[in-house]
């Protein structure tokens, strides 16, 4: 029943010619630090970096490296 209702609603729309495109690669020319003081008992850290495209064989080592870095954020120094 749901499929019939969806077909009745969207089946009338003309077929498009959408083609998926990859977003452009990020490019950082210099490192930056932006500190925003807040009255919170917690510190938040956000990092951005370039990575290989998902179709690259280098994505797997990148995911391992990202996982290691992510886990290090939660380690406290003595």
Helices and strands as residue ranges (DSSP letters): H 2-10, H 59-73
